[in-house]
Amino acid sequence: MLNRRNFSALAGVAFAVLLATSAQAQNVTLRSTDIHPDGYPTIEAVKYMGQLLEQRSNGRIKINVFHSAQLGQEKDTIEQTRFGVIDMNRINMAPFNNLIPATNVPSLPFIFRSVEHMRKVMDGPIGDNLLKEFEKHELIGLAFYDSGSRSFYNSKRPIKSPADMKGLKIRVQQSDMFVSLVSALGANATPMNFGEVYSGLQTGVIDGAENNWPSYESTKHYEVAKFYSQTEHSLSPEVLVMSKKSFDKFPAADQALIKAAAKESVAKMRELWDAREKASEAKVKAGGAQINTVEKQPFIEAMKPVYDKFVTDAKLKDMVAAIQAVK
Ligand code: GTR
């Protein structure tokens, strides 16, 4: 029978358990997803974050990085991360464009003048505000990673001016903004999962796609689409997000550990990224890719309809102006 004495003893035990669980999460392994193969800079950066977290939590918190789209293609993993089925997601900004309007801005064509400009913006208050936007969508924005610059490549011909894009079938990420970007150049945009692009190029379902050096190389797309034209039209960054459901299970002190480790992995990522970009460029050249540079001005001018369509309200206009004002 539950009398007053054993009730208070029980309550005491319950409180102690509560205290223990609320003060420190015990042995949690977070599942993190990425579509890239093992060894890619994004993968290694999240592993590095996991090492920091493991050390600082005395082994209580770990990260298991599932690479090569083992947990699904990017668009599908967004929902799973929001529901807490996946704890963490390293993903490009573009698949968020339709869900979170502000994410369109750093993906916009030619919004950044250089990699340095992009890093300064994403590291500063504009980046911090954008990370907070994810919270309205059951996600915690942890950090931004680099993604270099995206350029067009295809199996038909070198692209030297917008006219060369006419009629080409170009794969894009699942983002209306990217569809509009490609359409503004007179090509036909086909949104498609990253993992389907190689066979799409091989079978002629698409003529080309657009991406940075490391992705063009790691996917071997250069084998089936050898003309890589350096339009460098988007620097759409990568983002590392966590499920709010998973994050909320941690006490505040552990949440701070997670956020700090994520931020600290950015410098590591950039170091790996810079080296990988050079290595990938050399590898695709050796593998037969035909590279050409382009005069960017006509491409920049062709992008006005994209800005008109996606930079619609005062908030987004202010964000574009604020980015342009960063020196
Ligand atoms: C890569 C990016 C991936 C993915 C991919 C794509 O550069 O790192 O997250 O967005 O491009 O084009 O689907």
Residues whose N, C-alpha, C, O or C-beta is under 5 A from the ligand:
A	BS01	GTR	I91 N92 Q173 F194 E210 N212 S215
